[in-house]
Amino acid sequence: MNIGIFLCACAIFHWIEVSASEPYNVTREWNPNHRRNRQKRFLIWEHGGIFKLVVGIAYPVNLGDKKPWRALNCNYNFQAQFAVPQKPTYWWDKWDGRSLADAKLQYNKDGTYHSDESRRFIYALLELYADRRGKNGKQCLLRAICENGGVDDVEGIYAELLQVVLNPGDDADEEYRNAYKAGRYGAVCTSLYPDCPLGQGLFDDIFVTETTNYIGKTK
């Protein structure tokens, strides 16, 4: 008897035996008063674990003697494993509850809004990015906010998103709000922030700002 067929038959017999002894496979009459529940699902692994990624390739090796019962394969495996999170990380609860409905409920309750922590967080990242590139992060960010204040029309989704980010809002620090107001009033931002000259700005290599002079007619 072929050994492969024998092992397959044993596996099938074991599965039939386990299925027959499984009490949950018995059909039960539906009871509307029976309370059903399930274990809560989580986005984290409370008891720890490992996420493993294995990528491999296998190919047969030609042998000198051609025997049907003998074969040789060569395998190459690349494996990476990571520990799964056991508790929520910083990114998960940073902006918990930041929806328009929650903000409206808070305002109707006591007439206040929470400060915009997300914009402050992005500003800190931009300053750190510029500092690591040998620039004056604070001055270059203020200059970018100032230049954004002087822009009336933008083109493209990225420019629109950047215009929203570089609009400090009323709850931002005063220096950011003053930079934006200076741009709205037509100040020369490179002169206002000389420690961040042309060519060293945060977005000098990405965006181009065009200035159009409108000449009014007088009677």
C-alpha positions in Angstrom: 0.0 0.0 0.0 1.3 3.4 -0.9 2.5 5.3 2.2 0.9 8.6 0.9 -2.5 7.0 0.5 -2.2 5.4 4.0 -1.4 8.8 5.7 -4.2 10.5 3.8 -6.7 7.9 4.9 -5.6 8.2 8.5 -6.0 12.0 8.4 -9.5 11.7 7.0 -10.5 9.1 9.6 -9.2 11.3 12.4 -11.2 14.3 11.0 -14.4 12.2 10.8 -13.9 11.0 14.4 -13.3 14.5 15.7 -16.3 15.9 13.8 -18.6 13.1 15.2 -17.6 13.8 18.8 -17.9 17.6 18.4 -21.0 18.7 20.4 -21.3 22.0 18.5 -22.1 20.3 15.3 -25.4 19.0 16.7 -28.4 20.9 15.2 -30.3 22.7 17.9 -33.8 24.2 17.8 -33.8 27.9 17.5 -34.7 29.7 20.8 -35.5 33.4 20.5 -34.9 33.9 24.2 -31.4 32.4 24.0 -28.8 35.2 24.5 -25.9 35.0 22.1 -22.6 36.9 22.5 -19.1 36.8 21.2 -15.7 37.8 22.5 -14.8 41.4 21.8 -12.5 42.1 19.0 -9.3 44.1 19.5 -7.0 46.0 17.2 -4.1 45.0 19.5 -2.8 41.7 20.8 -3.1 41.9 24.5 -1.2 38.7 25.1 1.6 39.5 22.8 2.6 37.7 19.6 4.9 37.9 16.5 4.1 38.9 13.0 6.2 36.9 10.6 6.7 37.4 6.9 8.4 34.6 4.9 9.3 34.8 1.2 11.0 32.0 -0.5 11.8 30.4 -3.8 12.3 26.7 -4.7 13.5 25.0 -7.8 14.4 21.4 -8.7 18.0 20.2 -9.1 18.8 17.8 -11.9 20.3 14.6 -10.7 22.7 12.3 -12.6 20.7 9.1 -12.0 17.1 9.4 -13.2 15.1 7.5 -10.5 11.3 8.3 -10.1 11.4 8.0 -6.3 14.3 10.4 -5.8 14.3 14.2 -6.2 16.3 17.2 -4.9 15.0 20.7 -4.5 16.9 23.9 -3.6 15.2 26.5 -1.4 16.0 30.1 -0.5 13.9 31.7 2.3 13.9 35.2 3.5 12.2 35.8 6.9 11.3 38.8 8.9 9.4 39.0 12.1 8.1 41.8 14.2 6.5 42.0 17.7 2.9 43.0 17.5 1.7 46.0 19.6 0.3 45.1 23.1 -1.1 48.5 23.8 -2.3 51.6 21.8 0.6 53.6 20.5 1.0 57.4 20.3 -0.6 57.7 16.9 -3.8 55.9 17.8 -5.1 58.3 20.5 -3.5 61.5 19.4 -6.6 62.9 17.7 -9.2 60.8 19.5 -12.6 62.4 19.2 -11.6 65.0 16.6 -14.8 65.0 14.6 -17.1 67.9 13.6 -19.9 66.3 15.6 -17.8 66.2 18.8 -16.6 69.8 18.3 -20.2 71.0 17.9 -21.3 69.1 21.0 -18.5 70.7 23.0 -19.3 74.2 21.7 -23.0 73.7 22.5 -22.1 72.5 26.0 -19.9 75.3 27.2 -19.1 77.5 24.2 -15.5 76.5 23.8 -13.3 74.6 21.3 -10.3 72.5 22.0 -7.0 73.8 20.7 -5.8 72.4 17.4 -3.1 70.0 18.6 -2.7 68.4 15.1 -1.5 71.6 13.4 0.9 72.3 16.3 2.3 68.8 15.9 2.8 69.3 12.2 4.6 72.6 12.8 7.0 70.9 15.2 7.8 68.3 12.6 8.4 70.9 9.9 10.7 72.8 12.2 12.6 69.7 13.1 12.9 68.7 9.4 14.4 72.1 8.5 16.8 72.1 11.5 18.2 68.7 10.5 18.9 70.0 7.0 21.0 72.9 8.4 18.3 75.6 8.1 16.6 77.8 10.7 13.4 75.8 11.2 11.4 78.4 13.1 12.3 81.2 10.7 11.6 79.1 7.6 8.3 77.9 9.0 7.2 81.5 9.8 8.3 82.6 6.3 6.3 79.8 4.8 3.2 80.8 6.8 3.8 84.4 5.8 4.0 83.5 2.1 0.9 81.4 2.4 -1.0 84.3 3.8 -0.2 86.3 0.6 -1.5 83.5 -1.8 -5.1 84.0 -3.0 -5.3 81.2 -5.6 -3.7 77.8 -5.6 -3.6 75.0 -8.2 -3.6 71.3 -7.3 -4.8 69.2 -4.4 -1.3 69.3 -2.7 -1.2 73.1 -2.8 -4.7 73.3 -1.3 -3.8 70.9 1.5 -0.7 72.9 2.2 -2.6 76.1 2.3 -4.9 74.6 5.0 -2.0 73.4 7.0 -0.1 76.8 6.9 -3.2 78.7 8.0 -2.5 78.8 11.8 -6.1 79.6 12.9 -7.2 81.6 15.9 -5.9 79.1 18.5 -2.3 78.9 17.3 0.6 80.8 18.9 0.8 84.5 18.3 4.0 84.4 16.3 2.3 82.1 13.7 -0.8 84.2 13.5 1.3 87.4 13.1 3.3 85.8 10.3 0.0 84.9 8.5 -1.4 88.4 9.0 1.8 89.9 7.6 1.4 87.9 4.4 -2.2 89.0 4.1 -1.1 92.6 4.4 1.5 92.2 1.6 4.7 92.1 3.6 7.9 91.0 2.0 8.4 87.7 3.8 12.1 87.2 2.9 12.8 90.6 4.5 10.7 89.9 7.5 12.5 86.7 8.2 16.1 87.2 6.9 17.4 84.1 8.6 15.6 82.0 5.9 16.7 83.6 2.6 15.5 82.5 -0.9 16.6 79.0 -1.7 16.5 77.8 1.9 12.7 77.8 2.4 10.8 74.7 3.3 9.1 74.6 -0.1 11.4 76.6 -2.4 12.3 73.5 -4.3 8.7 72.3 -4.7 6.3 75.2 -5.3 6.4 78.4 -7.4 4.6 81.5 -6.3 3.6 84.0 -9.0 2.8 87.6 -8.2 0.3 89.5 -10.4 0.0 93.3 -10.3 -3.5 94.6 -10.9 -3.7 98.1 -12.2 -6.9 100.0 -11.5 -8.4 102.6 -13.9 -9.2 106.0 -12.5 -11.4 108.5 -14.1 
